[in-house]
C-alpha cells in the first residue's frame, strides 16, 4: 500500500512538472501598444492607451526614447516583457487638422 501511494505521488509530481514546464515554454507573442506618452524619466516612460489605462514601460536602451517627448502619439512593441521598438505615429485628429487647413495657394503672386 505504501509503495502504491509513493508511486501515485511520483506520477502526480511528474504530471504537474510537465504541465508547468509546458506553460513556461509557451511562446510569448509580440504585444503592440498604441497611445500617448504622458511621462518620460530615466529610461522609463508612461503611455496612456486608447482605453485610458496607463502603462509604465522601460526602454531596453534609453537611446530608443531620443526624439520622443511627452504628448507624442506612439506605437510600442513589447516582446518577452521588453520594449523592442517605439515609434511616433500621427493621430487621426492631427491628420484631420492638417487636412482642414490646407496651405494657401501662391500661384500668380510674386
PyMOL commands that set and color helices and strands:
alter all, ss='L'
color gray80, all
select helices_A, chain A and resi 2-25+62-65+92-100
alter helices_A, ss='H'
color red, helices_A
select strands_A, chain A and resi 31-41+44-49+54-58+73-79+82-88
alter strands_A, ss='S'
color yellow, strands_A
deselect
rebuild
show_as cartoon
